[in-house]
């Protein structure tokens, strides 16, 4: 059970339930004015075309908003995979400044790994 689910069902008390209800109302207002539901039920932002994150989808689902959470998740996952693949293709390693910052943070001689590319860099 998510934190929001515990809040909206009252498991964490009246204060958090009221707060969750307000968040849910704001989510609906935001979706109505800034998002589009596609024919398959997936919902995405008008401004950047990104599919909504699951925490906002959860609030909309509790509100009974007409969209398909699973379709949104599938499209969001595909979009994220595409973005990460593009990052991997375009990443050229650490810049001089980033390398200096990494050395300062982790120490000279340490090996760091870019979790998106798998590329290892010895500082």
C-alpha positions in Angstrom: 0.0 0.0 0.0 1.4 3.4 -1.0 1.7 6.3 1.3 -1.1 8.1 -0.6 -3.4 5.1 -0.3 -2.9 5.1 3.5 -3.6 8.8 3.6 -6.7 8.8 1.4 -8.2 5.8 3.3 -7.7 7.5 6.6 -5.2 5.0 8.0 -2.9 7.8 9.0 -5.6 10.0 10.6 -8.0 12.7 9.6 -5.3 15.3 8.9 -3.6 13.2 6.3 -6.9 12.1 4.8 -8.0 15.7 4.3 -4.6 16.5 2.8 -4.9 13.6 0.4 -8.3 14.7 -0.7 -7.0 18.1 -1.5 -4.1 16.6 -3.4 -6.5 14.5 -5.4 -8.7 17.6 -6.3 -5.5 19.4 -7.4 -4.5 16.5 -9.5 -7.8 16.5 -11.3 -7.7 20.2 -11.9 -4.1 19.9 -13.3 -5.0 17.0 -15.5 -8.1 18.7 -16.9 -6.1 21.8 -17.9 -2.7 20.4 -18.8 -3.0 16.8 -19.9 -4.6 14.8 -22.7 -6.1 11.3 -22.5 -5.4 9.4 -25.7 -7.7 6.9 -27.4 -6.2 4.0 -25.6 -6.7 5.7 -22.3 -3.0 6.7 -21.7 -2.6 10.2 -20.3 0.2 12.6 -21.1 1.2 16.2 -20.5 0.3 18.6 -23.3 3.4 20.7 -22.9 6.1 18.0 -23.3 4.3 14.9 -24.4 5.6 12.9 -21.4 3.3 10.3 -19.9 2.3 11.0 -16.3 4.2 9.5 -13.4 2.6 6.8 -11.4 2.1 8.9 -8.2 -0.1 11.4 -10.0 -1.9 8.5 -11.8 -2.7 7.0 -8.4 -4.3 10.2 -7.3 -6.3 10.5 -10.5 -7.4 6.8 -10.2 -8.7 7.4 -6.7 -10.6 10.4 -8.0 -12.2 8.2 -10.7 -10.6 10.2 -13.5 -11.3 8.6 -16.9 -7.9 7.2 -18.1 -6.1 3.9 -18.2 -3.3 3.7 -15.6 -1.8 0.5 -17.2 -1.7 2.0 -20.7 0.0 5.1 -19.2 2.5 3.0 -17.4 3.4 1.0 -20.6 3.8 4.1 -22.7 5.8 5.9 -19.9 8.1 2.9 -19.6 8.7 2.8 -23.4 9.3 6.5 -23.4 11.8 6.2 -20.6 13.6 3.4 -22.3 13.9 5.5 -25.5 15.2 8.4 -23.5 17.9 6.3 -21.8 18.9 4.7 -25.1 19.3 8.2 -26.6 21.4 9.3 -23.6 23.6 6.2 -24.0 24.1 7.0 -27.7 25.0 10.6 -27.1 27.0 10.4 -23.8 30.6 11.3 -24.3 31.9 10.7 -20.8 32.6 13.2 -18.1 33.6 16.7 -19.0 36.7 18.3 -17.5 34.6 20.1 -14.9 32.5 17.0 -14.0 35.6 14.9 -13.7 37.1 17.5 -11.3 33.9 17.5 -9.3 33.8 13.6 -9.2 37.4 13.6 -8.0 36.6 16.1 -5.2 33.5 14.0 -4.2 34.9 10.5 -4.4 38.7 10.9 -4.3 41.4 10.5 -6.9 41.9 6.9 -8.0 38.3 5.8 -7.3 36.4 4.1 -10.1 32.9 5.4 -10.7 30.2 3.9 -12.8 27.6 5.7 -14.9 24.5 3.7 -14.0 22.8 4.5 -17.3 25.7 3.6 -19.6 27.7 1.2 -17.5 30.8 3.1 -18.4 33.5 3.0 -15.8 35.8 6.0 -15.2 38.9 6.0 -13.0 39.2 9.3 -11.4 
